[in-house]
């Protein structure tokens, strides 16, 4: 059977070639005479007015025509037929993947008549079922989003204002009722999705000046699309006219308002400059065109570091300020150090050297560590340089190509917690995205589109003073700490010194994370009669790499000082007496590769002039990544025995299995994938991902009303975060050493921290984090919708849409070793664990779901008479059991830990950041001062534009938690997740709006902490509390000084949250904490923070 499946896929690939998602559009229509009769064999010529490229077709017997695979741009359509007067329709705006209908009625020829010229009327789309929102670069530039000179200059922030899109606190986007990982994102058809984490690579978007348009498809995507939500960015091409610009945008803390919670006068220091230029035009007129952009960002802010370091006197052994006595732990009689002073001779050389290298001197005097004593205000920076270049060439009316290359160099730095010694935390990002496309007009009815692309995002995280990497390995060797392996990683790293009461030194070691996609695509479009067929496939080679890490110190060790020996933690450190140490052998880093394939067939069938049926099917195959480093392992839960069994890739992988891991699992077998009947990826492929799609567009009463509907199944693409969780388990060699002193001799010291044999985890105490259900199916979503759209006149439309989404087989991360709820307590119930050789056994299981229903009312006025606006109201109800015990955002692709693995519905509730009510309106108004006015009035009052965005939305759905002081279910919930409280019966916890304050947003008296061992979990459900909503209005004012018709200087000011309305972040949610219900910050997305101002200057020609 498997052979037949493979053969079927090969046949599909052969027939369909190598294909994928197109960015080209289509112009179609019907040609009739004055009586409404069809006009066959009429010549239709479509002209791209920017490049002068022409395409010609003839109408069929029903008077219909279709011109496919057209570049986005401005077009004229000329219709000529024997016996009729030629007719020309001008100024047709075709955007990426749009289907624009241009119907023409021809008049009988009269002697000497000229061509009849009309202007295009495009208010609603009438021929496809998909619901899309498209914004051109001019419309994006008019939005007061302030992304050009913000902490990043990515245009991604503007996408959240599209109808059908919602965002969470991190900025992740939900499109059309799906979770963020259920939407695709492309630039010119080439993926810019992060292979490692399955989110959009926001830095990979081209410069806003290099973007022609952004299209968000949220409902009823046809078979050409892999996901129900899609974000498509198309780049700007050159034309037969030379165009260019120089621009500068600036933000400054002096312009901004003070944050609601800030105790300082004025806003924090911030200076940001974004600058660059663009140029485009013909290289060879009508043949070769080029367009390029350079953009740079220089962003500077001031950070505040507040930490606790050893006072100056302590560093010399003078702890006389310490309350309590300090004893000599090596003294047989328990002698005290006089006056709490440790002699210089007793201070460990390793301690002295580490103190000098890792801990800066305090900046605040005194000998107490009861409050922070190290306060500095260094700067943070973001330097960003980006280039985008696109070249188009037209060989003939049959062949055209284009290529684009985008490259960025980004360096972000912020001060570490111990800035003067450990320097800055630095992240270097190098996103690159390129595409080559070839459009081949085989005949007037057959068109081929080939596309090849490459995207690569390389992220390096490091730290160190003066821009250098901190040499932790060199430090421990120089200090003389023994037991560090000779082949330890050499990148930036630091031993993790943890002294009770002081700031720890631990930091993650230097890491290179890679997200890499090679993509091949080819689409074939075939027009035959009333059918428009499209066939294709998409083949991608995906690769992700990352380090293997277990804790902050990793190979250089973790050292903990708690005062067990002398009675004071810092004294223990000076004496070189840790109470516990750990060291890891991190082994090989992860290097995963896979190939994803999707093939599709689509038919747009014109049943009549007014009814189009969109039929399609897509097939997807998403194999698990294969780790070239052989660090993956899985858990075979069905195998009998106290530890089930562990599965590794192959015999070669067995060589990397850590001795400590083998010791910790007792008699648990370790077998290879071949022995277990699995592929080396340790997960079977799901071969059943057939995705039917159906949609329709019906014009029941002419061209001003369209009724749309559709249904589709969409296989969710699972990427690196699920794969990464099965890496690094069997190769973990983590040793723990506990100190003791016998006869005045310590077992371990700071010089010899790993001197004893070490303690591998005792059988039954080790965790398996995490496996994946190796025969699990891929998640998928079913989406259905019904839409009515009406052209109201005045270039204004109204659209009403119902959307439903049902997503199943989403991942959760249950603990297979959880005991059922009980009244005897976890200590007594623990021996009944299903797998006693293990402590926790986390896995990724496709067993959760989500339900989404929404109603959207959207009114849009296309730009005319100086005015554009778009207003959208969304009512949405989004339920899921995939966000875990107390999720505060959308579900992630790798799943959350459920409260109770035996009852997943215990976590069913409102998805936190899908707001129940959301209203967004944006507008642009150009003052009507024209050429007929006096020069003085035109100079003063002309060229003004005012734009704005208003956002009103209800708050997120939040879940209270308890902190683990009790264990109501007797399952040791806190080692897996967070339990929830009980209701007291007085209220549901939401205060009336007039009683809410930042210190008490919720009613604490509504909740009680349940007692231990009552045999159940807390009875408060998820998403029962409603957090603060959002109300803000942002505005932009622009003034254009025109020198010639195409040359101008533009000044602008953009005001995010113009009225500085305080939009609060979520309150504290732990009912065990005194900060429950207290708010301490304002929102950080969608202009929700304090007012910020951006000014800009642009010279264009």
N, C-alpha and C positions, 0 to 999 in steps of 0.2 A: 504493500500500500504506500509506504514512504517513497519507493522508487517511482510509482505513478505520480505522486504529488510533485516530486522534483522534475519529472519529465514534463508535467503540465506547465510548471513555471518556466522551464526553458523554452517551451513552445510559445508561451505568451511573450517572453522577452524577444524571441526571434521575430514574431509577427509584428510586435509593437515597436521594435527597435529599442533604443535606450531613451527613455522619455520622462517628462515631468511637467511641473506646473509652469504655465506660460505667463508672460506679462503683457502679451499683445492684445489688442482690442479688435472689435469688429463693427463694421457699418453694414446694415441690412435695411431692406425696405421693399415696398411694392410700388410699381409704376402703373398708373391707370390713366384713362382719358377722362374727359369732362363728365361723361355719363357714368363713370365708375367701372367701365370694362377694363380688363387686363390688357396691357400692352406688351406682347412678347417680343423678343429679339431687340429690345432697346439697348443702346450702348450706354453704359454707366462708367464714368471716369472719376476716380477719387484722387484728389491732389493734396499732398501734404504741403501746406503753404510755407512751412519753415525750411524744408529741404528740397522742394520741387519734385519729390518722388511721386510718380503716377502709377496707379493700378487700374486696369480696365476689365470689366466683365460685361456680359449680356444677360438680360432677363430671361427667365424660363417661360414655359407656356402659361404659367399662372401670373406672370408679370413680376415675379419675385427676383431679387438679387441679394448676394451676400459677398462682402469683401472682407476676408479674414486676415489674421496675423499682421495687423497694422500697428506701427509704433504709436505710442501716445503722442498727441500733438493737435494742431489745428488743421482742419480739412475743409475743402470745397468739394461738392459733388455736382458733376455735370451730367445731364441725361439728354441723349439725342436719339430720335426715332424718326423714321421716314414718315412724312406727312404731318409731323408735329413740330411745334415751336420748341427749340432747345430751352431747357430749364436748368438753372444753376442755384444750388443752395450753399450759402457761404457761412463761414465762422462756426463750423461744427467743432465742438470741443470733444475730443476723444481721449479718455483716460485709460490707464492700464486695466486690461481685462473687462472694459466696458463693452456693452452691446448697445449701440446707438441706432435707433430707427430713423431713417430719412425716407419717408414716403413722398412721392411726387405725383401730381396730377398734371398731365400735359394738355396744352391747348392746340387746336388745329392750326396749321401753318397759314400765315398770311404773308403776302409779298412784302419784302422789305422789313419785316419785323426783326427786332433784336432778341438776344437771349433774355429770358425772363429771370430776374435775379431776386431771390428771397433770402432772408436771414433765418438761420436755424433756430428752432424752438426746442429746447431741451430742458424740461422741468422734471419729468419722472421717467424712469426706465421701465419699459413695457414688455420686454421680451424674455426676461430671465427671472427665475424664482429666488435668486440669492439676494439677501439684504446686505447692502454695503454702505459704508461711509467713506467718502473720498475727500481729501483736502489737498489742494495744490500748495506749492511752496509759498505763494503769495498769501494764501489763507492762513497757513501755519505761522508765517512771519507776523501776521496781524494779531495773533493771540498773545495776550500778556502773560506768558508762562515764565518768562525770565530764565530760560535755560541757556542762553548764549554765553552769559558770563557768570553762571552759577558754579557750584562745586564741580559740575561737569557740563560740557556743551553738547550733550547728546539730545537729539530731538525726541527721544523716547518719552520724556515727561509730557509732551503734548498729546500723546495717544490716549491717555486716560479720559479725556473729555469727549471722546466719540460716543455716540449712543450705543448702548449694549455693552459698555466696558465699565468695570469697577476695579478699584485698586485696594490693596491692603497696606498696612503700615510700612512695609518694606519697599513699596512701589511695584510689586508684582501685579500683573494684570489678569483679570478674568474676562474672557471674551465670550459673549453669547451664552452665559450660564455655565461655562466649563471652569475647571480649575486652571490655574496659570500654566501648568505643564501640558494642558490639552490644547494649546494654541501654537501654531507654527509662525515663524517670522523669517522673512527672506528679504534680500536686497537684489533686485534684478533677477529674482527667481532662485537665488543661491542662499542656502540656509545660513542664518547667523544665530543659531540656537547653541547654547552651551552644552557640549556633549557630556561634560562632567556632572552638571547639576540639572540639566533640562530646564533652563530658563533662557530668556532672551539676552544675548550679549549686547547690552545697551551701548557699549563703547564702539561696537562694530558698525553702527549706523554711520553713513557718510555725513559730511558737513551739511547743515541745513541748506546752504547755498548750492550744494551739489544734488539736492533732492528735487525731483520734478513733482512728485506727489506721494502721499501715504494713503493706502487703501486698507480699511479694516472690514473684513467680511465676517459677519457674526452669526448669520442665520442661513441655513439651506445651501451650504457649499456643495457644488456638484462633485462628480467622481474624480475630477482633476485634482482635488484637494484632499490631503491626508486627514486633516483635522476639521472639526466643526468651527473653530475659530482660526482666522488667518490674518496676519499683518504683512502687507506687501509694500515695500519701498521701491520706487523706480527712480533711477538716476536721471539727471538732466543731460540732454544731448545738445551738441552744437547745431547751428543752422546756417543758412546762407547770409545771415547778418552777423557782424561782429558785435558782441556784447561783453561787458566786463563790469567789475565793481571793485571798490575798496571799502572795507567796513571795519568798524571798531565799536565794541560794546563794553560798558563799564558798570561795575557795581562797587559800592563803597559803604562800609559800616556807618560812616557819618550820615548817609542818606536814610538809613533804616530806622525803624521804630524799635523801642526797647521791648524785649519779650515780657509777657505778662508776669513770669516768675523770676525775672532777673532782678537781682538786688543792686546791680550797678546802675550808674547814671549813663543813659545812652546805650547804644547797641555795641556789641563786641567789635574789636578791630577786624576789618575785612577790606581787602583791596583786590579786585579782580578785573583783568583786562582780557578781552577776547578780540582778536583782530585777524585780518587776512584779506584775501582778494580772490577774484574769479575772472576767467577770461574764456571766451569761446567764439567760434566762428568757422568759416570754411577754410579748409586747406586747399581743396580743389572744388570750385563752385559746382553745386549739384551732385558732387561725388563724395568728397571726404570732409568730415567735420570733426572738430575737436572741442572739448570743454574740460576745463580743469579748475580746481579750487585748492587753495592753501588756507588753513585755519589754525590758529594757535591760541591757547588759553594759558594765562598765568594767574593762578588763584592763590591768594595768601590770606590766612586767618591766624588769629592768635589762640593758642590752646592754653588751658590752665591745668597744671599738674599738681595734685595735692596728695602727697604720700607720707609715709612714716619711715624714717631711717634712724639708725643708731645715733644718739647724741654724741658730740665730739668727745666728751669725757669718757663715755662708755668704751670708745674704741681703744683706749689705753688701759682698760681694765677697771676704771673707777666707776663702780656702780653704787656709790654711796647714796645716791638719790633714790635708789630702789627701796620701796617699803617692804619689810620682811628681810629675813636673813638668807645669806647664800652660803651653802655648805660646800666643803671640799669632797667631791664624790669618791676620790681615790684614797681618802683617809679612812683607816680602819675604825677609828673612833668617831667618825662623823664630825671632824673639826669644822669650824666656821672660818670663812675668810674674814679677817679683821676689817671692820668698817665696810664690809662688802667690796673690798678692793682685791682684785685678782693680780698677783704679781706678774710682771712682764715675762718672767721666766716660765710661767705656766701657760701663757697664751700660745696656742697652737700656731706654728708658722703658716700652716695652710689657712687657718682662720684669718690671720693678719693679712695675708696676701689676697684672699678673696674679699675681705672687707675693703681693702684699698682699691681693688679692681672693679667691684660690683656696686658698692654703696657710696653715693655721694655724701658730702657733709651736709648737715641740715642748714636750711636758710633762715630758720626761725630759732632763736636762742632758747636755752633751757635744757634741763636734763630729764624731761618727762616725755613719754610716748603715749600719753592719754589722748592727745590730739595730734593731728598731722603737723609735721615740723619741716617738711620739704615742699616748698611751694615755688614753682618757677612758671614763667609764661613764655615758652618758646613758640615759634611759629610753625604752622602747618602749611603745606604747599601742594599744589597740583599743577604740574607742567604737562601740557598736552600739545603735540604737534601732529597735524593730520594733512594728508594729501589725497585728492581724488582726481583721477584723470580718466576721461572716456573718449574713445575714438570710434566714429561711425564711418562706414564706407559702403557706397552703393555701386556694385559692379555693373548692374543692368536692371531692367525691370523685373528680372527673375531672381537675382542674387543680391543680398545685402548682409553685412556683418556688423557687429559692434563688439568692442571690448572695453572693460573698465577695470581699473585697479585702485583699491583704497588701502591706505596704510596709515597707521597711527603709532606714535611713540608717547606713552603716558607714564609719568613718574609721580606717584603720590607719596607724601611723607607726613608723618605726624609724630609727636614726641612720645617716647616710651615712658613707662611709669617711673623709671630711674634714668631720666634724660641725660644727666651729666656724665654718666658712665656707660650706659647702654645705647645712648644716642636716639636716633629716629627709627621708627618702624617704617619700612619702605615697601611699596608695592610697585613693581614695574610691569606694565601691561603693553603687549604689542599685538593689537588686533589687525588682521589683514583679510580682505575679502576681494576676490577677483572673479570675473566672468568673461567668457567668450561665447557669442551667440551667432548663429548662421541661419538666415531665413531664406528658404528656397521655394520659389513659386514654380512648381512642377508644371502646373496648368492652371487655367482660371478656376478650376474646381478642386485642385489638389495642392496643398501647401505643406511643406516640411519645416520644422523648427528644431535645430540642434542647439544644445546648451551644455557648456562645461564650466564648472566653477570650483573654487577652492576657498575655504575659509579656515583661518588658523588664529587661535587666541592663546598667546603664551603669557602666563602670569608668574612672576618671580616675587616671592615674599622674603624679605630679609630685614636685618636691623644692624645698627652699629653707629658709632660716632663719626662725624665728619664725612659721611657718605661711604665709609668703609664697612666691610662685614666684620662683625664682632667674632674674634677668633677664640671661641670657647674651648675648642680642643687644645689649642696651644696654651691656653690659660691653665687648664687642669694638669697638663704635662709640666708646665713651668712651676706650678704650685707644688707638685709632687703628689697628687692624688693617684693612688695605685689602683689597678684593676680595670682601667679603661682600655677597651680593646684597641689594638693597633690600627685596625682598618675602619675606625669610626668615621662617619661622614665629616667632611672638612668645611662645609658651608657654615654660615652664621649660626651659632648655637651658644647656649650658656647653661652651666649647671644650675639646677633649680634648688636654690637655698630657701627654705621656708622656716622662718623664726617667728614663733608666736608673738603677735603684737606689732610686727614689722612687715613692710611690703616685701613680698616674695620676688625673687629674681627670675622665676621661670618664664620662658617664652618658647613658642613653637620654633623649631629649627627652620633653617632656610629651605624653601620649598619651590619647586617648579611644577606648575600645573598646566597641562596642555589640553586644549580642545581643538580637534582637527577634523575637518570634513572635506572629502573629495566627492564631487557630485557630477554625475553625467545624466543628461536629459535630452529627450527628443520627442516631439509631438508631431503627429500627422493629422491634418484636418482635411476632410473630404466632403465636398458639397455635392449632394446628389438629390435632385428634385427638392422635395420638402424636408429632406433630412440634412442635417449638418453633423457629420460623424467626426469624432475625435478619439484617437487612440494614443496610448503612451505608457511610459513607465519611468520610474525614478530609481536610480541605483546610487547608493552612497557608501563610501568607506568611512567609517567613524573610528576615531582613536582618541583615547584620553589617558593621560599619565598623571600620577600624583605620588607624593611620598607616602611611606608607611610610617605611622607615628602612633604612640601609645599614651604618652604623657609629656609634659613640657620638657623635662630634662632628657628623656630618651637615653641615648647612648652615653651621655655625660653624667647621668645620674640625677636622682632626686634625694634631697637630704632634709630631714625634718628634725627641728629642735623645739622641744616643748617644755623643758625645765624638769624632766623626770629625774635627773641626777643631782643637779645643784639646787633645784628649787626655783631657778630662773632660766628662761629659754635662751636669752642672750649670753648668759654666763656659760651655759652648756655649749653654745657656739664657740665662744672664745676658748674654751677648754678642748674643743674639737670632739665633742661627744654627742653625736646625733642619736636620737632614740630610735629612728628607723630610716633606712635608705632603700632605694630601688634603682635598678639599672636595667636597661633594655638592650637587646640586640635587634635593631630595627630591620635588619636584613635588606631584602631587595625592594625597590620601589615598584609601584603598580604600573603596568603598561597594557591597557586593554584595547582590543581591536574587534570590530564587527562589521558586517555588511547588511544594510537594510535595503529592501526592495519593495517597490509598489508599482503595480501595473493597473491600467484603467481603460475603460471604453465608455464613451459618452455619445448620446444622440440627442440633439435638439430638434424635435420633430414638430413642424408646423402643421397641426391638424387642420387649421383654417387660418384665415388672415388675422383672426383675433385670438387664437388659442395656440400657445406653444407648450409642448410637453418636453420636459428635460428628464431623460432616462439615462442611468449610468450604473456601473458597478466598478468597484475598486478592490484589489486584492493586495494585502500587505503581509510581509514576512519580516519579523524583527528578532533575529537570533540574539542570545545573550553574548556579551563580550567574552572573548578569549584572552586571558591574561598571559602575555608573553613571559612575565616574570614568575609564573607558576605559584602565585601566593594565594590562590582561591581555594576555598573549601566549603562544603555544604553539609547539612545535617539530615540524615535519613531517619525521620521520625518513626517510620513503620517497622524498622528493624528491631527484633526483640532483644531485650537486654537492658541492664540498668543505665547504660549510656547511649542506647541506640547505636549508631555508628557514624563516623566522620568519613566523608568522601573528598578525596583530593584529585587533582587533574590526571596525573599519571605517575609512573615510577620515578621519573626525573624529579617531580615535585616532592617526593618522599625524602629526597636528600636535604630539603630545606626545612623539614619538620623539626621544630625546636624541641630539645630534650625536656624542657620544663613543661611544655604542652603535653607531651606523652605521659609524663609523671602525674600531671594533674587530673587526667581522665581515667586513671586506673585501667580496668580491663576493657575499655571501650575500643572496638576495632577501628582501625584506620585503613580504608580500602581505596583503590583507584576508581576513576570513573568507569573504566572498562569493566572492572570486576563488579561494579554496581549496575551496569547496563545503562550508563548515562554518557552523553557526549562530554568532551573535555571542558565545555563551557559550564557544566554541572547544572544545566537546566534544559529541558526539552523545548524545541521550537513549537510554537502554536501555529499549526498549518491551516486553521479554520477561519482566518480573518477575511472573509468575504463581506464586502460592505456595499449593499445596494443603496442607490440614491434615486429619488424621484422628486420632481418639482414641476410646477406649472405656472404659467403667467397667462391670465385671461383678461381681455379688454371687453367687458360686456356692453359698454355704452360708448363706444368710440375710443379715441386715443387719450382721453383725459382721466380715465379711471382704469385701474388695473387691480385685479385680485390675484394674489400669489399664495402659494402654499407649497409645502414640501415635507419630506421625511427622509432621513438618512441614518445609517450606522457608520460610526467612525472609530476605528481601532486606535487606541491611545499609544503613542510611541513612548516606550520606557528606555531611559538612557542610563547615564553613568552612576547616579546616586544609588540605584538598586544594585548595580554591579559592584560598586566600591564596598558595599557592606559585607560582601562575602570574601573580601581580600584580607590578608594579614592575620588570619586566625591561627592556622596551624603553624605558621612561621614565627608566632610570637614567642619570644624568649624573654620573659620579664621575671626577674628575680627580686625577692623582697628580703631584707635583712633587718632583724630586730636586735637591738643592743641590750646588753646586760653587763654588769660589773661583778666580778667574783675575785676576791682576794686582792682588790685594788687594781685589777687588770680588766679593762673593757674588752668586750668581744670585738667591737669595731670602733674605729676612730675616723676622723675626717681624712687622715692620711691613708688609712686602710679601711675604706667604707664597705668593701665587699670581701672582707678577709675571711669570714666564715664560709661554710659551704653554701649558705643561702637557703632560702625556703621557697621551693616551688609550691604553688597552691596545693593544699590538701585536697584529695579526691572528694568531690562534692561541693567544692567552693569556687571552682572555675566557671566562667561564663562563656557561652557561645554567642558572639555578637558579630554578625547575624547571618543566619542562613536564608535561603529562599525556597519556597515550595517548588520543587524541581519539575513537577507536572502541572503547575498552575497555568491558567490561561491568561492571555493579554487582556487588560481592561478595555472596555469599549463603551461608547456613548450612543444613545439613540436620541435624535433631535427631530422635533416636528414643529411646524408653525403654520399660521394663517395670517395673511396681511391684506389690508385694503389701503390703496393709495390713490389720492385724488389730486389732479392739477386744479388748483383753485383760481387760476388766473394770476395776473400780476407777477409772473415768474415765481409763484408760491405753491408749495405742495403740502399736503397733510397725509401722514402715514400712521396707521394703527396696526399694531402687530401683537399677536399672542405667540409666545415661544414656550415649548416644553422640552426638557432634557432629562433623560434618565441614564445615569452612569453606573455601571456595575463592574465588579471584579477589580475595584481599586484596592491598592495595597494597604494593609495595616501591619503593625509590627507586634504581634502578641508574644507573650512569654509562654512557650509550650510547657514549661515546668511550673506554671502557676498552680497552686492548690485551690480547690473550690472554696467559696466562702464558708466559714465555720464558726462555731462558738467556743472551740477549745483553744484557739490562739495559734499563731504561726509556729511557735517553737514545738508544740505538740503535733501539729499537722505536717511539719516539714518532712518527716520520714515517708510520708505518703506521696511525695512528688513523683510524677510519672518517670522521671529520669534522675535517680538519686546520685548518679556519677557527676551531675552538673548542678550548679546553683541556678543560673538563669539561662534559658535557651530562647533567645530572640530570633524570630524569623520574619520574612516578608511574605505574607499570604494575601492573595487576591480575593478578599472576602468582604469588602465593604462597598457601600453604594452612596449615591447622591441623587436627589430629586430637585428639579428646578422648574418653576413656573413663573412667567413674567408677562406683564402687559406694558407695551411701550406706545406712547403717543408722541409723534415727532412732527414738528412744523419747520419747513425750510424755505427761505427765500433766496434764490440764486441772485448773484450780484447783478443788479440793474438799478438805474436811476440813483446810483450812489449808495445803495443799501444792500447789505447781506445780513441774514440772521439764521440761526439754527437753534431750535429749542426742543428739548426732549425730556419727557417725564417717564420714569420707569418705576413700576411697582413690581417687586420681586419677592418670591419666597423660595429659599434655598435650604434644603434640609440634607443632612448627611450624618453618617456614623463613622466617617473616615478621619475626623480631626482630633480624635483621642479624647482623653478625660477632661481637658480644659483648654482646647485649642483657641488661639486668639487671632487666627488668620485663615487663609485658604489651606486646604489639604495639600501636602507635598506628594511628589510621585512615589517616594519610598515609604510613605505611610507613618502614622503615629501609633504610639503604644496605647492600646485600649485599656479602659478601667478594668474590665473583666473579660477574659478571652472566652468564657463560657456563655456570655450574653453580650454580644457586640451592640445590640440595640440599646443597651444602657447608655451609650454615647450618642444616640440619635438626637439631633437638635438643630437649631438654626446655625448655618455657617457664619462664623463671626463677622467677616467683612463683606458679605453680600447685604447691602443696606436694603431695608424694606422699601423706603421711598428715596428717590434720587431725581433731582431736577437740575439740568444743566442748560444754560443758554449762552450763546456767544453771538456777537454782532460786530459789524464793521460799517461805519457810516462815513462817506466822503462828502464834505460840504460842497453844495452845488454852486460853486463859483467858477464860471467858464470863461471862454475866450471872448465872449461878447461884452464882458464887463470892462471897466476902465483899467488901465495898467496898474494904477495905484491900488485899487481895490483887489485886483487879482494878486498883486504881490503880498498884500497884507492878509487877505482872507482866503485866498486860493491855496490849493494844495494841502489842506488840512484833512486828516483822517482821525476818527475816534473809534476805538475798538474796545471790547470788554468781554469778560466771562463772569457769569454768576453761577455759583454752585450752592445748592441747598440739599442736604441729605440728612437722614436720621442716623442715629449712632450705631456702632457695631454691637453685635450680640455677644455678651461676655459670660464667663463662667466662674463662680467663686470656688476657691479651693481651701484645703486645710494642709497644715505643714508636717503631718506625720507624727505628732505627739501621741496620737492614738491610732489604732489599727482596727477600725470597726469590723472589717470583713475577715480578719484573721488570716489574710493572705500576704502580709508584708507588702502592701500596695506601694509604699514609698520607694521601694527598690526598683519599681517598674514605671510608675506614673504618679499622678497626684489624685488623691481622693477628693470628693466633694462633701460639703457639710449637709446637715439636715435642715429642713424648715422648722421653725418654731410655731408656725401657724398664725403669726400676727400679720404678715404680708409676704409678698414675693420678693421684696428687697429693693424694688424701684421706688424711689421717692417721687412725690408729685413735683412737677417742674419748678414750682415756686419755692420748694424747700431744698433744692439741690445747691450745694456749695462746693468749692474746690477741696474743702476739708472733710466733707461728708456727702459724697454724691449718692451713695447707697445707704440703705437702712440696715445697720449691723444687727439690730435686734431681730431681724427676720431669720437669722441663721444660728444654729447651734452646732458645736463640735460633737459628733456622736462618740459614744464610749467605745472602748476596745471590745473586740470579740462578741459583737452582737449578731454576727452571722450575715451581715449584708453591708453594702456600700452606702454612702450618703445618698439621701433621697432627692437632693436638688439636681435637676437635669441640666445638661449643657445649654448655654445660650439663653439663660433665663433673665439675665440682666441686660439693660440697654445703656450703652455708654454715651458720651457726648456726641452730638451731631456736628455737622459742618455748615457754616454760613460764611461765605466770603464773596466779595465782588472785587475783581481785578480789572484794571483799565490800562489802555495804551493810547497815547496821543502822538501823532506824527505830523510833521510839516515838511512838505516837499517844495524845494525851489527849483523850478524847471529852467534850464538854460536853453535847451532845444527840445524837440519833441521826444527824443530818447535819452537825453542827458539831464541829470538832475542831482541835486544834493538833498539828502533827507536827514532830518533830525527827529529823534523820537525819545519819549520817556514812557517807561512801562512800570506800573505800580501793582505789585502783587499784594493782595489783601489790602486794598486801598484804604478801607476804613479801620484797619488794624483790629478787626474783631478777634477776640481770643477764642480760638478753636482748641479745645482741650484734648489731650491724649487720654488713653484709658486710665482709669483709677487703679489703685492697688486692689488686688483680688483675693489675697490670702486673708481669710477671716480670722486666722490665728494671730495676725500681725496688727499692731496698732495703726498701721498705715492703710488698713482696708478702707476703700472708698475715697482715699485721698489722691488728689491729682497734683502732679509736680512738674508737668511739661505741657507744651503745646504741640499740635500735630506737625509732622514733618513732610507731608506730601500734599499735592494739589493746592499749593499756595495757602496751606492751613496755618503756617506760622505767622510771626509778626510781619508787619508791612516791610517789604523790601522794594527798592527802586533800582531800575536799570535804565541807563541812558545809552543812546546809540547814535552813530553817525555813519552815513553811507553815501558814497559817490558812485553813481552808476552811469553807464553809457551804452 
